[in-house]
């Protein structure tokens, strides 16, 4: 099996993905099943988002999690993809830096 790698807060923060371009932060309101979720986004829209394939089996996204959303090019106000899920420590850091403004 091997030993488990212990990560420091700094290394976790360095690998954290921040919003760029069209990306928006949001909070998961409802898990709809089949890798789809309703997310209340920071720009005021509620989007039906899906978990992208690379993230599907690696991260479990639950209700109340803060996620990074990439709206689709078409239906950008209704649909999007979930790119990243933030941990509790990362959410605290985002709020401290005034990047996350929704409660």
C-alpha positions as CSV (number, residue, x, y, z in Angstrom):
1,X,0.0,0.0,0.0
2,X,2.5,2.7,1.0
3,X,2.4,5.7,3.3
4,X,-0.1,8.5,2.8
5,X,1.3,11.9,1.9
6,X,0.5,14.6,4.4
7,X,-0.1,17.9,2.7
8,X,0.5,21.3,4.3
9,X,-2.0,24.2,4.0
10,X,0.4,26.0,1.8
11,X,0.7,23.2,-0.7
12,X,-3.1,22.8,-0.8
13,X,-3.6,26.5,-1.4
14,X,-1.0,26.5,-4.2
15,X,-2.9,23.7,-6.0
16,X,-6.2,25.6,-5.6
17,X,-7.9,26.9,-8.7
18,X,-9.2,30.5,-8.7
19,X,-11.9,31.9,-10.9
20,X,-10.6,33.2,-14.3
21,X,-12.4,34.7,-17.3
22,X,-16.0,33.5,-17.3
23,X,-15.6,31.2,-14.2
24,X,-18.0,31.8,-11.3
25,X,-18.1,30.6,-7.7
26,X,-21.3,28.9,-6.4
27,X,-22.8,26.8,-3.6
28,X,-24.5,23.5,-4.4
29,X,-28.2,23.7,-3.4
30,X,-29.5,20.4,-4.6
31,X,-28.1,17.1,-5.8
32,X,-30.3,16.0,-8.8
33,X,-28.5,12.7,-9.5
34,X,-26.8,11.5,-12.7
35,X,-23.8,13.9,-12.0
36,X,-26.1,16.9,-12.1
37,X,-26.6,19.6,-9.4
38,X,-28.4,22.9,-8.9
39,X,-25.9,25.6,-8.0
40,X,-26.6,29.1,-6.7
41,X,-23.9,31.2,-8.4
42,X,-22.2,34.4,-7.3
43,X,-23.5,36.3,-10.3
44,X,-27.2,35.8,-9.2
45,X,-28.2,32.9,-11.5
46,X,-29.2,29.4,-10.5
47,X,-27.6,26.9,-12.9
48,X,-28.0,23.2,-13.5
49,X,-24.4,22.1,-13.5
50,X,-22.8,18.7,-14.2
51,X,-19.6,17.3,-12.8
52,X,-17.0,17.1,-15.5
53,X,-15.5,13.6,-16.3
54,X,-12.0,14.2,-14.8
55,X,-13.5,15.1,-11.5
56,X,-16.3,12.6,-11.3
57,X,-14.7,9.8,-9.4
58,X,-12.0,11.8,-7.6
59,X,-14.1,14.4,-5.7
60,X,-17.5,13.8,-4.0
61,X,-19.6,17.0,-4.2
62,X,-22.3,17.3,-1.6
63,X,-25.0,19.9,-0.8
64,X,-23.5,23.0,0.7
65,X,-20.1,22.7,-1.0
66,X,-18.5,25.7,-2.6
67,X,-17.6,24.9,-6.2
68,X,-16.0,26.6,-9.2
69,X,-18.4,26.8,-12.2
70,X,-17.7,27.3,-15.9
71,X,-20.9,28.5,-17.7
72,X,-21.5,27.0,-21.1
73,X,-21.1,29.1,-24.2
74,X,-24.8,28.7,-25.0
75,X,-27.4,28.7,-22.3
76,X,-24.8,30.4,-20.1
77,X,-27.5,31.6,-17.6
78,X,-29.0,28.1,-17.2
79,X,-26.2,25.6,-17.5
80,X,-22.5,25.0,-16.5
81,X,-19.8,22.6,-15.6
82,X,-18.3,22.1,-12.1
83,X,-14.5,22.4,-12.4
84,X,-13.3,22.4,-8.8
85,X,-14.6,21.7,-5.2
86,X,-13.1,23.8,-2.4
87,X,-12.3,22.4,1.1
88,X,-13.4,24.2,4.2
89,X,-10.0,25.8,4.8
90,X,-9.9,27.0,1.2
91,X,-13.4,28.5,1.6
92,X,-12.2,30.4,4.7
93,X,-9.3,31.7,2.7
94,X,-11.5,32.8,-0.2
95,X,-13.8,34.7,2.2
96,X,-10.9,36.3,3.9
97,X,-9.5,37.5,0.5
98,X,-13.1,38.8,-0.4
99,X,-13.2,36.5,-3.5
100,X,-16.2,34.6,-2.2
101,X,-19.0,37.0,-1.3
102,X,-22.0,34.7,-1.0
103,X,-23.0,33.0,2.3
